[in-house]
Amino acid sequence: MSAPTIRIARDPAADVWSVEESDGPGLGAEAATADALIARLPVIVADLRDEGGPVPVGIVIG
């Protein structure tokens, strides 16, 4: 299975970074910093796919 591409963006009103768009169905997450969100995404994607460990993801910040 190919690595999903995930676009993250900062929501200034809520003061969080979140998944803005993804080609991985059902993916939603947020964190206080972009680095914290990026660190969580491989594990979240693996959980959604029922895989045993973190999987590669393509991150687009924008």
N, C-alpha and C positions, 0 to 999 in steps of 0.2 A: 504494500500500500504506500502511495506517495506521501511525502510530507505536506501537510496543509500550509497554506499561506495565510497569515493572520495579520491584520492591520490593527495597530493599537493607537490610541490617541488620548490626550489629556482632556478631561472635562474640568474647565476652570471653575465652574459653578459649584461642583461637588468636590473639587480639589483631589481628584483621583485619576489614575490611568486605567483605561478599560479596553476590552476588545471592541473595536468599532465594526469590524467586518471580518469574516472568516469563511473559507470554503470547507471548513469542518463543521458539519451540522451539530447544533446544540451547544456550541462553544460560547461561554460567557464567563468573564472573570474581571476582577478589578483589584487594584493595589495602590498603595500610597505613592510608589515611584515606578518609573518605567522598568528599571532594573529588577525590582521585586516581581513585577508582572511577568517579565520575560523569563525569569527563573522558574516561575510556577507553570508556565504554559506546556512544556514537554510532559510534565506529570499529568496535568489535566487532560491533555490529548490522549495519553496512554490510557487513562481511566475511561474516557469515553469510548475508546476502541477495544477495551478489555484486553490490553496488552500488558505484559509483565513488568515493564520498566519504561523510563522516559523515552520518548520518540523524538526524532528531529522535527523541527518546525521552521518555517520561513517567516521571519518577523519583518513587518514594514511599519515604520513609525511615521505617523502623519496625521 
